[in-house]
Amino acid sequence: MKKKAFKDLCVLWLALTALCCAAINLHISLNKLAEKEDKE
């Protein structure tokens, strides 16, 4: 039982980490896009 809970926690942590990375990448991409539009 404990092993399954630990595995679930790891999967959840990995999913959250991936989501955070995706959010940060999107934020950076949007910022770069906004900078390009400002320069034109």
C-alpha angles and dihedrals in degrees: 000000000000092000092055092050090050091049091049090050091052092049091048091048092049091049091050092047091050090048091051092049091049091049092050092047091049091049092051091046092051091049092051090048091050091049091052091051091049092053094052 
